[in-house]
Every structure is written in structure tokens, then in C-alpha cells.
Amino acid sequence: MTASKYDDLTRSMLRGAIDMHIHSAPDIFPRSVDAIEAARQAKDAGMEAIVLKSHSTDTAARAELAATHTGMQVYGGVSLNYPVGGLNPYAVLESARQGGRVVWFPTLCATHFLAHAENVPVLREKSPVGSPGLTLTNDDGTLRPEIEDVLQLVLEYDMVLCSGHVTPGDAIAAFARAKEIGITRLVVTHPHALFVGAEVEQMKTLAALGAMNEMHYAFVTAIINPPQTMEYIAETIRAVGVDNCYLATDGGQKINPVPVEALRLFMVGMLEQGFTEDEVRYMVADAPRKILF
């Protein structure tokens, strides 16, 4: 791997950083680290916290186990896909009782993702392609009734609500209601993804509802077909506004660098694209900290 003049700086910038989106083993997909390894590596790098995500199972328990074994702040949560019953408030409740911090709306089971799953071949292989999939809204644009139950639980337990792989329109509808009832921890999951397809104005609309746009390193790697560029992600951040974005890895893929190194490389990429040190620190530490804590 080519050395960068920012290598030493970004190693120091890992101290206090937070990665809000890591996939760890065990999983149905090949992963580079298990939960305890991910936590140890993050702690060794001086990071403040990490969040573990799975498309198929609640990660609250493994996060607790990793935190206990390492002393690192590790958080988990639940993605509302078919394996947990889809848009299932009971899955949210049990995650919250287990200490779950994050709720993701449908990812691999979102109707919108399934229509564009070829963008991520490794995920498509184990996605329910051909199924109806899950949406947040009815045909008339109103929110499905179970969404209200999910939102009330997110509010009650002060959880982080992420848009997952639903349409930008569905995310706007759900986040508008979330803001209305007082939810403040809102995240737009990789809006720059082709299979999400959010326009800059939609990202700004979501930001106006109080959401942060979560930008991901994994999208510049070979797991995406075709991969994006650091330049594209940087241009998107500038268009939406640095204040409305943070960096995460969506890391843990077997073929990619381990999440800690992926986050560092993302910082290198953003510095090379002309962001200042303060701007990058904001996007890896200050912004995610406001969402998580």
C-alpha cells in the first residue's frame, strides 16, 4: 500500500474517534474480525467507541460481551430485516432491554435495496432477492402503522435511528415523524450509495430534520460494483455540508482492511481531498459523539 504524508497524523487522529458502523464475525458474510478483536484493535488505537451492526441478528449482546472483555465502549443494535421479523417493534424492545443503542430500518430486505442489489454482489448472494421486500410507507405515502410503534420505542429508550437501505422518500417520511415526536438521534445510512440513491437536496432535507449523513469507506473498495472514489464522497460532503456529515467504515469485510485501518485510510483520503484536520476530526469524533452519547 502506498505511503501517505498523512499516515502519522491519521494514526494520532484515531485517538478519540468513533466508528458507528462495523460488521463483525460471527456473521453470514466473511468478516475480518470478531467483535472482541474489533474492540481490542479500536482500544489499542485509542478510539473512543465502536458500534457493531449485523444484517441478520441483534448485536447488543455481542457488544456487551466485547465491552466486558476489552474495557472498550462497544454498542450494538438491531436491523429490522426478515430474520428479526421485519418491521417488528418487539425486536426493538428486546434489543433496547439488552442495551441495544441503534435501530436500523431494513437493509438487505428493503424493497429498494433488492431492486439495486447488483451494486453489492457479496450482499446480493444472501439477500432475499425475489421477495416483496420491506418499505416504511404505504402506497399512498403514509407511514405503516408499525413504524409508529418502532419510533415510540426509539424515543422511550433514547436510541439512535438509522435509515438503512430504504428509499430517500421513506427516510424523509419516517424522520419527519421522528422529529415531530422528539427523536434527536437520526442517521442517514450511506446516502451516497447507488442502491440508496439520495440526491444532495434530499440529504439536506434529512439534515434539516436533524439527521447526520453517514459516509462510508467501504464504498471506495472492491465490494462495491463499481467502486466510488474518495473525490466523489468528498464532493458529496461539501455539497451537503461538513456539519451534516460524519465518517464511518461500514467495515469488516474479509477482503478489506480491518475497521480501524479502514477508518484511518478514510481520513487519509479526506485530507488528500483538501479537508482540514479540524474538519476531519469533527467527522470522525465530534459528530458521531453527538449522535451516540
PyMOL commands that set and color helices and strands:
alter all, ss='L'
color gray80, all
select helices_A, chain A and resi 7-13+35-44+60-70+82-84+89-97+111-114+117-119+121-124+145-156+168-181+200-208+217-220+230-240+242-244+259-272+277-292
alter helices_A, ss='H'
color red, helices_A
select strands_A, chain A and resi 18-23+49-53+73-75+77-79+102-104+160-162+186-189+211-216+245-248
alter strands_A, ss='S'
color yellow, strands_A
deselect
rebuild
show_as cartoon
